[in-house]
Amino acid sequence: MSRDTAATRARLIAAARVEFAQRGIDGARVDRIAREARVSKERIYGHFGNKERLFEAVVAEALEEHTAALGTPRGDIGQYVGRLYDMHRENPQLLRLLLWEALHYGDAPLPDEDERAGHYARKSEALAAVLGMAPGRQAAMVLLLTIGLAAWPLAVPQLARTVLGGTGPDTAQAAGDALGGELRDFLVDFARRALPGADAEA
């Protein structure tokens, strides 16, 4: 891939991430993405084929960045939950993209479902090792619970705000700010106490 082609693709991904995070697959407009990326619509179709494949590339890159920054579960599982919470609080686009993805695909398979399942299987195995569990179905369920602990209050900040009595704009960042770290501290402590084997690592 030439430097010009790579630069064009990077601009398209960056512009598309903003558009898809705000409007989802159905609401996103290719012409807006093209205008923001300073390319023709034809270049978008040339690079990605269609809007759904562009969305798939955007989500894949967002997940890769998230994983690279966070790493796999290790050490104190409570602090892992805290880091996961911080990552989503500081980078809310990934959660928005995943929510739009859920609405678009519903129960249908994702285009990259097998690849993503492998990604989470590796995380599940790492989590099992941290908690002294056998890898497998139960460890995968613990991973899903761990992600939910950290991500759900930020995915639906209006729910966190109304349940906990906070105020402020309807954004993940504002929800976290309004809670002043109280929820994060609670989640870290809760994970240490609730997850099997976590107390041995705390």
N, C-alpha and C positions, 0 to 999 in steps of 0.2 A: 504494500500500500504506500503510495507516494505521500510526501509531507502535505501536499495540497489536499489530497483526498482525505487524509487523516484529520486535517484541520477542519475541513468541511463537515466531516462526520461528527466531530466533537461539537461544533457549533449547532448542528442539527439536534444532537442528543440533549445539549444544554437547553436549547429553546423548547424542545418537545417536553422535557421534564417539567418545566414551569407550566406549560399549556395543559398537559395531562393532569398534573397535580391539582390544578385549579378547576378543570372542566371534565375530566374523565375521558374515556375513549370516544364515546358518542358525542360529547359536547365539544371536543377539541376540533380545531379547524386547521387543515394542512396549510392553507394560505397564510394564516397567522404565524405558524411555525416557520414557514419559508421566509416570510418577511423579517421576522426576528433574527433568523439565522443568516439573512442576506444571501439567500440562494433561491433558485426557481423551484416551483413545485415538482417539476420534472426530475430535479436532482434528488429530491426526497424519495420519489418512486424508484429512481435508479439505484439508490443506496439500500432501500429497505423493502421495496415491493408494494406495500400498502400500509395503511395507518395502524392496523393491529400489529404488524411486525415491528413498526417503529415503537409502539408502546411496549412490546415485548423486550426490545433492545434497551429501552429506557429503564424498565424495571430491573432487568438483569444487571445493568451497570450500577444502579442504585444499591442493589443487594450486594454486589461485589465490593463496592466502596464501604458499605456498612460492615461487612464481614472483615475486611482488611483492617478497618479502624478498631473494631471491637475484639477481634480474635475469637477463639473457641473458649468454652467454659474452662476455667482453671482456678485453683486456689479456693478462696473464700467465695462460696456461691452467693452469699448475700451481696458481696461487693460486685459480683458479676451482674446481678439483677440491678444494682445501682448504676453500673456503667451502661447497661442496656437502656435503662430509664433516661440517663443523661444523653445518650446518643440520639434517641428518638425525640427528646425534648429540644435538642439543639439542631436537629435535622428532621423536621416534621414531614418533608416531602415523601419519604419512603412510606410512612403509614398512610398518607393520603392516596398514594398510588396503589397500595395494596387494597384499600377500601374500594376504590374505583374498580380495580380488577375483580374483586369479589362480586360487585354489582353487575359487571359486564358478563362474566363467565358463569356465575352461579355455581351449579353442581357439575357443569361441563369440565372436561379435562383442560388444564392449561397447556399452551403450546410447548412449553419446556418443562412439563410436570415431572418427567423422569429425572432430568438433570437436577431440578430443584429438590426432589426427594432425596437424591444422593447427597446434596449439600447438607440437608437437615439430618440425614443419617450420620454423617461425620460429626456434626455438632452433638447429636444424641449420644454417640459413643464417647465423646470427650466428657460430656456431662456425667455419664454413667461412671467413668473412671474417677472423676472428682468425688462422686457421692458413694463410691464403693459398691455400685450396683452392677448386675449383669447387663450387658447391652441387649437391647431388644425392645419389645412393645412398651413395657412399663417405663423404661428410660425415655422413650419417645414421648410418652404422655407427660412425664415430668418436664421435658423440654418445652412442650406446648404450654403447660401451666406456667413455667418460668417466663416465657415470652409474654404470655397474657398478663402476668403480674405487672411487668414493667411497661408494656405497651398500651394496654386497654385504657387507663385513665387519660393518656395523651391522644389516643385515637378518637375518643369521644370526650373532649374537654368540657362540653356543656353538661354531660352527665356527672363528671367529677365535680364541677362547680356547684351544681344543684344539690347533689348528695351531700357534699362537704360544706356547703354554705359560702363558697367563694364568690367573688364578683370580678367583672372585667370583661374585655372583649373575648369573643368566641374563637380563640386560637390556642393551639397546644402550648406555645410559649407563655401566653398570659395565664393559662391554667396552672402551669408549673410555677410561675412567679407568684401567683396569688397564694399558693399553698406554702411558699417560703421554705421549701425543702422538707417540710413536715412529712408529706406523703412519701418522699424518697426514703427518708430515714425509717419510716414505718415499714416500707416494702423490703428494705435490706434486712431489718430485724425479723420480719415475718418469714422471709425466705429461709433464714438461718434456722428458725425454729420449726418451720412446717415441712421443709423438704427432707426426704429420707436421707440420713447420713450427713446432712449439712452441718450439724453441730460438731462433728468431728473435725471439720475444716475451719470453723470460725475462730 
